[in-house]
Amino acid sequence: MGRYNDAIIDLTKLLDIEPNSKFALRYRAEAYYLIEKYKESFNDVNKLLKIESNDEWASNHFEKICENPFVDETYKLGYFYLHGINVEKDECKAFVQFEKSANMGHTEGINCLGYCYEYGIGIEKDENKAFTYYQISADANNSNGMYQVGYCYYLGIGVEGDKHKAFTYYLKSAEAGNSMGIWKTAICYLYGIGVEKTETKFGEWIKNE
């Protein structure tokens, strides 16, 4: 263990001089992995892939890291698989990683799990489950989850439509600083959707958008 820590110190010094040294990034990523610092290993591998997307060692090590759960990076892996960032796009693998992160309590992972169920991404479409996960995310104070719950109430996705509840969740999302929540809150005030129509409130919120 000590020799890996010494190696990390030396490699970090090299990276301070040459931030994009593939040699240093590769061997520091390996050292971090061997002492079970998966998050740090992930960060170095991700940087390697940004420097050279077809780096075979980095790609293989990336897959290796996927087998070890660490909350934030598990969510990021799902996002990368969903959008094909540094890896081949794979919706099934994206769903698996979002589910792992959700099970570990990552609120955005829970929200993304709802998104997968809503649109049938890597799993059979189920709007009821989508709403359930959006609600769990919202209850955990995730502003994206709050917005999605509002959206579901507005369109009746996985739940009975209710414009007032839609507005309530849009407002919660807006108050948490969510840009889409702010926009939808402003629109609700402008057209009187689930709340009394008032152009004054519309103007107040649109300034924040």
N, C-alpha and C positions, 0 to 999 in steps of 0.2 A: 504493500500500500504506500509506504514511504517513497519508494522510487518513482511511483506514478505521480505523486504530488510534486516531487522534485522536477520531474519532466514537465509537468504542467507549468511550473514557475518559469523554467527555462524557455519553453515554447511561447509563453505569454510575453516574455521580454522580447523575443524575436518578433512577435506580432505587433508589439508597440513600435518597432522599427519598420516592419513590412506588414501592414495590416491585411494584405491580400495574399500572403504566402500560403500557397496550397499545401506545401510540406508541413508547415507548422499547424495549420488548421486540421489537416488530416490526422496527424499524430496526437494533437491535443484532444480531438474528438474521441479518438480511440482510448486515450488515457482516462478521459472523463467517464467513458462508458464502462471501463474496467473497474472504476471505483464507484459505479452505480450513480453517477451524477448525470442522469439521462437528459435533463433539461439543458444543461450546458453542452452536452454532446450534440444534442439536437440543434442548438444554435450554431455550432461550428459547421455541422454538416449542411445546414440550410445555407450558410454563407458560401460554402464550397460550391453548392449547386447553383447559386446565383452567379458565381465566377465562371463556372463551366458546367452547364446543364447536363451534359452527357458524360460526366465523370462517373465511371463504372463503380469505383470503390464507394464513392459518396452515395450513389443510388442504392447499392447493396446495404450499406450501413444504415441508410434511412429506413429501409425495410426492417432491419434488425431492431432499430429503436422502437418501431411500431409495436413490438411485442411487449414493451415495458410501459405500464400505465403511469403517466404523470399528467395531471389534470389539464393545465393550459395547453401543453403541447399535443395532448391527445385531441383536444378540440381543433387545434391548428392543423393537425394531420387530416382531420375530416374535411376542413375547409380546403386544404390543398388537393385532396382527392376529388372533391366536388367540382373544383374549378380547373383541375389539371395544372396546378402550379408546382413545378419541379418534379412532378410525377405524372404518369399517364392517368388521365381522368378515369375514375372508377366510382360510380355512384353507390355501388354495394359496399365498397370499402369506406366510402364517406359516411354512409349510414352507421356502419359498425363503430367507427371512431366517435361519431356524435353520441351514439348510445353509450359507449364506454365513459365518455366525459360527463354525460347526463347522470349516469349511475354514481359518479363521483361528486355530483352536486354542482357541476359547472353550469351556471344559469344560461349562458349563451348556447352551450351544448344542448341544454334542454329545449331552448327555443328552436334551434336548428333541427332537433329531432321532430318537433311539431311541424316544421317546414317540410321535412322529408315525408311525413305521413300525409300532409295536405296535398302534395303534388305527386306522391308515389315515387319518390327518389330512393332507389335501393331497397324499397319495401313496398308492399301492396298499399295502395291509397286507402286511407281511413280518416275521414274528416273529423269523426268523433275523437279519435286519439290525438289528432292534430290540435284540436281545441284544448284537450286535457293538458297536453304538454305546454301549450302557450300559456294556459292559466297557471300552471305550476311555476313557469318562468316568471310570469308577472307577479305572482305572490312572493317570489324571492327578490322582488324589486329590480328586475331586469327591464329596462325601458323598451327594448325591442319586443319583449314578451307582452308588455302592457299594450303596445301599439297593435300587435297581432290579435290580442283578445278583442280590442276595439274593432278591428277590421272584421273579425269573425262575427261579432254581434251585428255589425252594420250589414253584412251580406248574408247572415244566417248560415255560416260555415261550421258545421258540427254542433250547432246550438241554435235555439230559436232566435230569430232576428229581433233586435231591440235597439232602436236608435238612441234612446237615452243612455243605455248601458254602453253603447258604442262611444258616445260622446264622453262619458265618464272615464273610460279607459284611454281614449285619445288625450284627454286632459291630463290624466296621471302621467302618461308618457311625455307629454309636452312639459309638464312641471319638472320632469326628471332630465330635461334638456334634449330629448330625442327630436331630431329635425323633422322627421315625417309626422311625429305626433303634434309638433307645433303647427305644421301646415294643415293637418286635418282638423285640429282644434279651431284654427282660424276659419276654415271653410264651414265648419259646423255653425259658428257664430254668424257667418255671412248669410247662410241660407236657412238658419233656424233648424238645423238637423239635431234633434234630441235635446235642444236647448233653445231658449228664447232668442230670436233673431236680434242681433245688435251689431251695427257696423263699427261702433266704437271699440268693442271687444275684438272684432276682426282686425281692426287697425293696430291694436295693441299687440296682438299675437303675431301678425304678419311682419312686424318690425323685428321680431325675434327669429324669424325664419332664416 
